[in-house]
Amino acid sequence: MTRCVDYHDTLIERLKDHEYAVEYLNAALEESLNGDEESQQLFLNALRNVAEGQGSMSCLAQRARIRRESLYRMLSKKGNPELRSLASLLQAMGFGLQVR
């Protein structure tokens, strides 16, 4: 009998790899530029997944110098992070932000 594997758990495990997370975020960002509402939420969802792959939200919030509650709110489905907060979060996770 074939064993079922939860996709989300597998994704979070793979996102612990920095290079995989970079490619994942870049693909989500590119797709989010399509302009429709669903694709615009894609990058925030990807960021939420990568943050989950980083481990403790409390530790991540501390590294980003963001209150834990603010981090959860920022990464929520209705989140709308300010550029300053987004940049702090990306830097705390070991990523940067650039335009190509």
C-alpha positions as a printed Julia matrix, in Angstrom:
100×3 Matrix{Float64}:
  0.0    0.0     0.0
  1.32   3.44   -0.92
  1.88   5.81    1.97
  0.43   9.31    1.57
  2.69  12.26    2.33
  1.31  15.64    3.32
  2.34  18.17    0.65
  2.61  21.09    3.06
  4.9   19.21    5.44
  7.11  18.15    2.54
  7.22  21.71    1.19
  8.16  23.17    4.58
 10.93  20.58    4.92
 12.31  21.45    1.46
 12.14  25.18    2.23
 14.74  24.69    4.95
 17.25  24.55    2.08
 18.3   28.15    1.37
 18.72  27.74   -2.4
 15.36  26.01   -2.76
 13.71  28.79   -0.73
 15.33  31.45   -2.96
 13.99  29.81   -6.12
 10.57  29.32   -4.52
 10.32  32.98   -3.48
 11.56  34.24   -6.84
  9.0   32.12   -8.7
  6.22  33.33   -6.4
  7.28  36.97   -6.79
  7.38  36.68  -10.58
  3.94  35.06  -10.64
  2.53  37.67   -8.24
  3.29  40.41  -10.77
  0.49  39.14  -13.05
 -1.82  41.67  -11.42
 -4.87  39.63  -10.45
 -5.8   39.34   -6.79
 -5.03  35.62   -6.5
 -1.53  35.95   -7.89
 -0.86  38.97   -5.69
 -1.47  36.82   -2.61
  0.95  34.2    -3.93
  4.14  35.95   -2.78
  2.77  36.54    0.72
  1.75  32.88    0.95
  5.21  31.8    -0.23
  6.83  34.1     2.32
  4.65  32.58    5.03
  5.75  29.08    3.98
  9.44  30.03    3.96
  9.07  31.67    7.38
  7.5   28.46    8.68
 10.45  26.51    7.27
 12.8   28.76    9.24
 11.45  27.34   12.49
 10.25  29.38   15.44
  8.29  32.53   14.57
  9.43  34.02   17.88
 13.1   33.63   16.93
 12.44  34.93   13.43
 10.59  37.96   14.79
 13.48  38.67   17.15
 16.05  38.44   14.31
 13.89  40.71   12.14
 13.36  43.14   15.04
  9.6   42.82   14.55
  7.14  42.03   17.33
  5.94  38.42   17.07
  2.31  39.55   16.88
  3.18  41.94   14.07
  4.96  39.15   12.21
  1.91  36.9    12.44
 -0.34  39.76   11.28
  2.05  40.63    8.44
  2.08  37.02    7.2
 -1.66  36.44    7.63
 -3.91  35.93    4.62
 -5.01  39.56    4.95
 -1.49  40.79    5.63
 -0.14  43.82    3.82
  3.45  44.31    4.98
  5.19  47.63    4.68
  8.37  47.59    2.62
 10.45  48.28    5.74
  8.96  45.23    7.52
  9.29  43.06    4.43
 12.95  44.03    4.02
 13.66  43.3     7.72
 11.98  39.91    7.47
 13.81  38.93    4.29
 17.14  39.99    5.76
 16.47  38.02    8.97
 15.84  34.91    6.84
 19.07  35.45    4.94
 17.52  36.82    1.74
 17.7   40.14   -0.05
 15.39  42.13   -2.28
 16.41  43.21   -5.75
 14.98  44.26   -9.08
 16.29  42.64  -12.24
